[in-house]
Structure formats: structure tokens, C-alpha cells
Amino acid sequence: MPMPAFLVPETPWHRIAEQRAVLRQVWNGDYSLAVPVLSIDWDWQWEADGQTHQNPGCWTESVRRVQDAEFDVRLHLEVVRHQIECLEASDDVGLPLANVPAFDMIVFGTGPLSTAFGSRFILREGAQPFFEPALHTPEEALAAKMPDLLKDGLCPSILERLRYYNEATQGKVILTPSDTAGPWSIATQIWHYEDMLAAIRTAPRAVHSFLDLVTDTILEWYNLQEAYISRWGRSHSSFSFPWSPRGIGIGDDCMVCVSPETFEEFFLPYNNRLSLEYGGIFYHCCMCYERYLPSLVKTEGFLGFDAQPGFNDFDKIEAALTEAHGVWTRICGPQDMEYIRRLKGKAGMFFSVYGATRDDAVEKAREFLAGLRAL
């Protein structure tokens, strides 16, 4: 079938260069807030097939987006146009804004790579897909082999979608690879979670062997996807923000089901492999993971984490980031001035302001910047 006609906006590359210069300073240890990393946003709508979506997000029409490449591209382009509008407000705000107009592949979930090992992909409308594990025993895990990423599971479909994105966007838009999460998250979507946890005690050699294999596969999968992407954002993450000049961002939600000691024995070595390959690592974990922060900062090349103060003791967040001189990748706003004051000069931070309209967002951003300068 011929490629549908898409109205593709021109990415303002000079704006992207300006924002990356600011982000690069933060990742390289300038925590002075002289030029804060700030994005803005405001209410917007997208209309499709007679339906109006208010502030459409990554799970809007998620099943259709997986199944219908043309529809997926059209929604992505609406998001890109909105992010360009936000980015072009930089002059009004008075500094380079950090909004990134980009495509992502989060609708394929956090573990599509697991399907290359035989796990089943289960779509869910308005939410992340689920992956039904394929393996249950240490013997099955030890017998597992490196999959063919050009043929196995969802991998060919994802590569085909990347080819489609390339042609549809004519190389004018930043694309990101699919989410692979961390080695443990991928492994437990292949080897049934409870069975793998039990094997830590009964068959630790099988667990380590399997995690080595999964880590090898993650590295190959990232490299393969990057070879397919025509306008790669040079960010080893499924999300375009936070962009970093080096390193990889991974999700590691599974850590909270083991002790910190088990994390350091079974998780850390494989996170270290990714960090050493890409020049650093920063972590995402949902909700409460404060007891693991001292272990995370032991990662070779540790860059940062996103612990939310609503779920984690801020004293522990501050202590870990101060020890590691890391970056707090959680997005802060006007409601977080006390946290910002305590971390200023000790840790890197990212900021965002939301308004009802463009003018409202710009005005709130100016007020927020004035507050930062007064700290």
C-alpha cells in the first residue's frame, strides 16, 4: 500500500540544540540553576473519528495505535505539533525550554523484547500491555538461547513500525526505541516471576546465566533499533526526555520485591553492564523504593533516579543524591520549592510548569523562574 499523506511539521533544530546545551551542563554537574532545565505545557485537544481527546497521552487509544500504524503516526504528529508550540515559547519565557517533539513506542509496553523468548503479548486498552511468561524452571532458563531479533516475537513488528515512522516523518522528527526496561524486568516477563524469585535460592547459577543472556539481548536490541531509526535522538531510552548526552535510562520496578542485599547481588551486576556500555545509568521505579537508594548509587556510572517524595522520604532522597552528586530526574514544579531549595547545588533537577493556556503557562513559567532566582 502507498504511504498515506502526512502533514509533518519541521522540527526547530536550533531550539533542540539550545535545550541540549542546557541539559548537557546539568548532566555534567552544573547544579547552580543559572539556566534551569524547564519545560512548559498547557491544555490542548485532539479530535479523531468524531471523538475529542483532552490532553491525549501515551495510553490514548492504545490498542488501536499498536494495530494501526497510520492512526499511531497521526496521533504522534499531533503530540509533536503541540510540543513544538511549547518549545517555540522559549523566547517568551526567556530561556531555552526543554520540550521535545518526538515519537515514542511506549504503547508496545515495557517488555516487548520478552516476546522474542516466547512470552505472550496481551494488549489492554488504555494501559500497558501485559506479557505472559514463557519459562518456569531453571532448566528451561539454562536452555534458553539468544533469539533472532529480526524474526522472533514482536521484534520484527517493532522494526517494521520504525521503518514506517521513518518514511512517514521523512526524517524530520526525533524517534526513540521501544522500551526494554531493565534486565530484571525483562527477565521476569520471560521466566515467571515467582519461579525466578524462588530460583535465587534454589538455582542461583541459572538466574545469573539467564540474566547474562537477557542483558546480551537488550544490548543487541538497542543497537539494532538504533540502526533502523533515521532520526535517532541519541537517547538510550524509550522516552525522549530526559535527554542525556550519555547513559541509559531504565525502569527497575522489580527491585522492590527483593532485599537490597539481593538487589546488589542479582540486579546490580547487569545494570552495571548497561551502564558501562552506554556511559552511565539513571533509574525509574514507581512509588516507594527509598530503601534501595543507597544501593542504586553504587551502580558504576550512576547518574540519577526519579524517586517521588510523595512515596519516599525526602531526607533519604537528598542523602543519596548528595552522596552521589547525581541528578533527580523527577520533574519538579512550583509546589516543590522547599525540595528545590534543599537540593540546589547538590543535585541536578528538571522543572515543568503547567497552565490552562499558552499565555497562562508562559506567565507561570516566568513567576517560577523568578522564585528559583530568589532561592
C-alpha positions as CSV (number, residue, x, y, z in Angstrom):
1,M,0.0,0.0,0.0
2,P,1.3,3.5,-0.7
3,M,2.2,5.6,2.3
4,P,-0.7,7.9,3.4
5,A,-0.1,11.7,3.1
6,F,1.0,13.0,6.5
7,L,1.4,16.7,7.3
8,V,4.8,16.6,9.1
9,P,6.0,19.7,10.9
10,E,9.6,20.9,10.7
11,T,11.3,20.4,14.0
12,P,13.0,23.6,15.1
13,W,16.5,22.1,15.3
14,H,18.1,25.3,16.6
15,R,15.7,25.0,19.6
16,I,16.8,21.4,20.2
17,A,20.4,22.5,20.1
18,E,19.8,25.2,22.7
19,Q,18.0,23.0,25.1
20,R,20.6,20.2,24.8
21,A,23.3,22.7,25.7
22,V,21.5,23.4,28.9
23,L,20.8,19.7,29.6
24,R,24.4,18.9,28.9
25,Q,25.5,21.3,31.6
26,V,23.3,19.7,34.2
27,W,24.3,16.1,33.3
28,N,27.9,17.3,33.6
29,G,27.5,18.5,37.1
30,D,26.5,22.2,36.9
31,Y,23.8,22.3,39.6
32,S,23.8,26.1,40.1
33,L,20.3,26.7,38.5
34,A,21.9,29.5,36.5
35,V,19.9,28.3,33.5
36,P,17.3,25.8,34.7
37,V,16.0,22.9,32.6
38,L,12.4,23.9,32.2
39,S,9.5,22.6,30.1
40,I,6.0,24.0,29.9
41,D,2.6,22.7,28.9
42,W,-1.0,23.7,28.6
43,D,-4.4,22.2,27.9
44,W,-4.9,21.0,24.3
45,Q,-7.2,18.7,22.4
46,W,-7.1,16.2,19.6
47,E,-10.1,15.2,17.5
48,A,-10.3,11.9,15.6
49,D,-13.2,9.9,14.3
50,G,-15.7,12.2,15.9
51,Q,-14.1,11.9,19.4
52,T,-12.3,14.6,21.3
53,H,-9.3,13.7,23.5
54,Q,-8.3,16.2,26.1
55,N,-4.5,16.2,26.6
56,P,-4.1,12.9,24.8
57,G,-1.4,10.8,26.4
58,C,0.6,7.6,25.8
59,W,-2.4,5.3,26.6
60,T,-5.0,7.2,24.4
61,E,-6.5,4.6,22.0
62,S,-3.5,2.3,22.9
63,V,-4.8,-0.9,21.3
64,R,-5.6,0.9,18.0
65,R,-2.2,2.5,18.0
66,V,-0.5,-0.9,18.2
67,Q,-2.7,-2.3,15.5
68,D,-3.0,0.7,13.1
69,A,0.3,2.3,12.1
70,E,-1.4,5.1,10.3
71,F,-3.5,6.1,13.3
72,D,-0.4,5.8,15.5
73,V,1.5,8.2,13.3
74,R,-1.3,10.7,13.2
75,L,-1.6,10.9,17.0
76,H,2.2,11.1,17.3
77,L,2.2,14.0,14.9
78,E,-0.4,15.9,16.9
79,V,1.7,15.4,20.0
80,V,4.8,16.6,18.1
81,R,3.0,19.7,16.8
82,H,1.9,20.6,20.4
83,Q,5.4,20.1,21.7
84,I,6.8,22.3,19.0
85,E,4.3,25.0,20.0
86,C,5.6,24.7,23.6
87,L,9.2,24.7,22.5
88,E,8.6,27.9,20.4
89,A,7.6,29.7,23.6
90,S,11.2,29.8,24.7
91,D,11.7,33.4,23.8
92,D,8.6,34.5,25.7
93,V,9.7,32.6,28.8
94,G,13.3,33.9,28.5
95,L,15.3,30.7,28.3
96,P,15.6,27.5,26.1
97,L,12.7,25.3,27.0
98,A,13.2,21.5,27.3
99,N,10.1,20.3,25.5
100,V,11.0,17.5,23.0
101,P,8.8,16.9,19.9
102,A,9.4,13.2,19.4
103,F,7.7,9.8,18.7
104,D,7.9,7.1,21.4
105,M,6.9,3.4,21.4
106,I,5.5,3.0,24.9
107,V,2.2,1.6,23.6
108,F,4.1,-1.6,23.0
109,G,4.8,-1.8,26.7
110,T,7.9,-2.1,28.8
111,G,8.8,-5.6,27.7
112,P,8.2,-6.3,24.1
113,L,11.6,-7.9,23.9
114,S,10.4,-10.7,26.1
115,T,8.2,-12.0,23.2
116,A,11.4,-12.9,21.4
117,F,11.8,-15.6,24.0
118,G,8.2,-16.8,23.6
119,S,6.3,-14.7,26.1
120,R,2.8,-13.8,25.0
121,F,1.8,-10.2,24.3
122,I,-1.6,-9.2,25.8
123,L,-3.0,-5.8,24.8
124,R,-5.0,-3.8,27.2
125,E,-6.9,-0.7,26.2
126,G,-5.8,2.5,28.0
127,A,-3.0,0.7,29.9
128,Q,0.3,-1.0,29.4
129,P,0.3,-4.3,27.6
130,F,0.9,-7.5,29.7
131,F,3.5,-10.2,28.9
132,E,2.7,-13.7,29.9
133,P,5.9,-15.5,30.8
134,A,7.1,-18.4,28.7
135,L,9.5,-20.2,31.1
136,H,9.0,-21.6,34.6
137,T,12.0,-23.8,35.6
138,P,15.8,-23.3,36.0
139,E,16.3,-26.0,33.4
140,E,14.2,-24.0,30.8
141,A,16.1,-20.9,31.7
142,L,19.5,-22.6,31.3
143,A,18.4,-24.0,27.9
144,A,17.3,-20.5,26.6
145,K,19.3,-19.2,23.6
146,M,19.8,-15.7,22.1
147,P,16.7,-15.0,20.0
148,D,16.8,-13.9,16.3
149,L,15.6,-10.3,16.8
150,L,14.8,-10.0,13.0
151,K,12.4,-12.9,13.2
152,D,11.2,-13.6,16.8
153,G,8.2,-12.3,18.7
154,L,7.2,-8.7,18.3
155,C,10.7,-7.6,17.3
156,P,10.0,-7.7,13.5
157,S,6.8,-5.7,14.0
158,I,8.6,-3.1,16.0
159,L,11.3,-2.8,13.4
160,E,8.6,-2.5,10.7
161,R,6.9,0.2,12.7
162,L,10.3,2.1,12.9
163,R,10.6,1.8,9.1
164,Y,7.1,3.2,8.8
165,Y,7.9,6.1,11.2
166,N,11.0,6.9,9.1
167,E,9.1,7.1,5.8
168,A,6.0,8.8,7.3
169,T,8.1,11.6,9.0
170,Q,10.7,11.9,6.2
171,G,13.4,12.1,8.9
172,K,12.0,15.4,10.3
173,V,11.1,14.1,13.7
174,I,13.1,12.6,16.6
175,L,12.3,8.9,17.1
176,T,13.0,6.7,20.1
177,P,13.4,2.9,20.5
178,S,10.9,0.7,22.2
179,D,11.1,0.3,26.0
180,T,13.2,-2.5,27.3
181,A,13.2,-1.6,31.0
182,G,16.0,-3.2,33.0
183,P,17.4,-6.8,32.8
184,W,15.4,-8.0,35.7
185,S,12.1,-6.5,34.4
186,I,12.6,-8.2,31.1
187,A,13.8,-11.5,32.6
188,T,10.7,-11.7,34.8
189,Q,8.4,-11.2,31.8
190,I,10.1,-14.3,30.3
191,W,10.7,-16.5,33.3
192,H,7.7,-16.5,35.6
193,Y,8.3,-14.0,38.4
194,E,7.6,-16.3,41.4
195,D,9.6,-19.1,39.8
196,M,12.6,-16.9,39.2
197,L,12.5,-15.5,42.7
198,A,12.5,-19.0,44.1
199,A,15.4,-19.9,41.9
200,I,17.5,-17.2,43.6
201,R,17.7,-19.6,46.5
202,T,17.5,-23.0,44.7
203,A,19.3,-22.4,41.4
204,P,21.3,-19.1,41.6
205,R,23.6,-20.2,38.8
206,A,20.6,-20.4,36.4
207,V,19.4,-17.0,37.5
208,H,22.8,-15.4,36.8
209,S,23.2,-17.2,33.5
210,F,19.8,-16.1,32.3
211,L,20.3,-12.5,33.4
212,D,23.6,-12.5,31.4
213,L,21.7,-13.7,28.3
214,V,18.9,-11.2,28.8
215,T,21.4,-8.4,29.1
216,D,23.2,-9.5,26.0
217,T,19.9,-9.4,24.2
218,I,19.0,-5.9,25.5
219,L,22.3,-4.6,24.2
220,E,21.7,-6.2,20.8
221,W,18.1,-5.0,20.6
222,Y,19.1,-1.3,21.3
223,N,21.8,-1.4,18.8
224,L,19.5,-3.0,16.2
225,Q,16.7,-0.4,16.7
226,E,19.1,2.5,16.5
227,A,20.3,1.2,13.2
228,Y,16.7,1.3,11.9
229,I,15.9,4.8,13.2
230,S,16.6,7.6,10.7
231,R,16.4,10.5,13.2
232,W,17.6,8.9,16.4
233,G,17.5,11.3,19.4
234,R,20.7,9.7,20.8
235,S,18.9,8.8,24.0
236,H,19.1,5.2,25.1
237,S,15.6,5.3,26.5
238,S,12.1,4.8,25.1
239,F,11.3,8.4,26.2
240,S,12.8,11.5,24.6
241,F,13.0,13.3,28.0
242,P,15.2,13.5,30.0
243,W,17.6,13.6,27.1
244,S,21.2,12.9,28.2
245,P,24.5,13.2,26.3
246,R,25.5,9.7,27.6
247,G,24.0,6.9,29.6
248,I,20.8,4.8,29.6
249,G,17.5,5.2,31.4
250,I,15.9,2.0,32.7
251,G,12.8,1.0,34.6
252,D,13.6,-1.3,37.6
253,D,10.2,-1.8,39.3
254,C,11.1,-5.4,40.3
255,M,13.7,-4.3,42.8
256,V,11.1,-3.7,45.5
257,C,10.3,-7.5,45.7
258,V,13.7,-8.4,46.9
259,S,16.0,-7.2,49.7
260,P,18.7,-4.5,49.0
261,E,21.3,-7.2,49.5
262,T,19.7,-9.4,46.9
263,F,19.4,-6.4,44.6
264,E,23.1,-5.8,44.9
265,E,23.9,-9.5,44.2
266,F,21.5,-10.2,41.4
267,F,20.4,-6.9,39.9
268,L,23.4,-4.6,40.1
269,P,25.9,-6.6,38.0
270,Y,23.6,-6.5,35.0
271,N,22.7,-2.8,35.4
272,N,26.4,-2.2,35.6
273,R,26.9,-3.9,32.2
274,L,24.3,-1.5,30.6
275,S,25.9,1.5,32.4
276,L,29.4,0.6,31.2
277,E,28.2,0.1,27.7
278,Y,26.4,3.4,27.4
279,G,28.4,5.6,29.8
280,G,26.1,5.8,32.8
281,I,22.6,4.9,34.0
282,F,19.6,6.6,35.6
283,Y,16.7,4.8,37.2
284,H,12.9,4.9,37.2
285,C,10.9,2.9,39.7
286,C,7.2,3.5,40.6
287,M,6.2,4.6,44.0
288,C,8.2,3.6,47.1
289,Y,11.8,2.5,46.7
290,E,13.7,4.6,49.3
291,R,15.4,1.6,51.0
292,Y,17.2,0.8,47.7
293,L,18.6,4.3,47.1
294,P,21.9,3.6,48.8
295,S,22.2,0.5,46.6
296,L,21.4,2.4,43.4
297,V,24.1,4.9,43.9
298,K,26.6,2.1,44.0
299,T,25.9,1.5,40.3
300,E,29.0,2.1,38.2
301,G,28.4,5.3,36.3
302,F,25.3,6.2,38.4
303,L,23.6,9.3,37.0
304,G,20.3,9.7,38.8
305,F,16.9,8.5,39.8
306,D,13.3,9.8,39.9
307,A,12.1,8.9,43.5
308,Q,8.8,10.7,44.2
309,P,8.7,12.5,47.6
310,G,5.0,11.6,47.9
311,F,6.1,7.9,48.3
312,N,9.7,8.2,49.5
313,D,11.3,10.0,52.5
314,F,12.9,13.1,51.1
315,D,15.7,13.0,53.6
316,K,16.7,9.7,52.0
317,I,16.4,11.1,48.5
318,E,18.6,14.1,49.5
319,A,21.2,11.9,51.2
320,A,21.6,9.6,48.3
321,L,21.7,12.3,45.6
322,T,24.2,14.3,47.7
323,E,26.4,11.3,48.2
324,A,26.5,10.5,44.5
325,H,26.3,14.1,43.2
326,G,23.5,12.8,41.0
327,V,20.5,14.1,39.1
328,W,17.0,13.9,40.4
329,T,15.1,13.0,37.2
330,R,11.7,13.6,38.8
331,I,10.0,16.7,37.3
332,C,9.7,19.5,39.8
333,G,7.3,22.4,39.8
334,P,6.2,25.5,41.8
335,Q,4.8,23.2,44.5
336,D,8.3,21.8,45.2
337,M,10.2,24.9,46.2
338,E,11.4,23.5,49.5
339,Y,12.8,20.4,47.9
340,I,14.5,22.6,45.3
341,R,16.0,24.8,47.9
342,R,17.4,21.8,49.7
343,L,18.9,20.2,46.6
344,K,20.2,23.4,44.9
345,G,23.9,23.0,44.2
346,K,23.8,19.4,45.5
347,A,21.9,17.6,42.7
348,G,20.7,18.2,39.2
349,M,17.0,18.9,38.7
350,F,14.4,19.2,35.9
351,F,11.4,21.5,36.1
352,S,8.0,21.9,34.4
353,V,5.1,24.4,34.7
354,Y,1.5,23.8,33.5
355,G,-1.1,26.3,32.5
356,A,-4.6,26.4,31.2
357,T,-3.5,28.2,28.0
358,R,-0.2,29.1,26.3
359,D,-0.2,32.6,27.9
360,D,-1.0,31.2,31.3
361,A,1.8,28.7,31.0
362,V,4.3,31.3,30.0
363,E,3.3,33.6,32.8
364,K,3.5,30.8,35.4
365,A,6.9,29.9,34.0
366,R,8.2,33.4,34.4
367,E,6.9,33.5,38.0
368,F,8.5,30.2,38.7
369,L,11.9,31.3,37.3
370,A,11.7,34.4,39.5
371,G,11.2,32.1,42.5
372,L,14.2,30.0,41.6
373,R,16.4,33.0,41.2
374,A,15.3,34.2,44.7
375,L,16.4,30.9,46.4
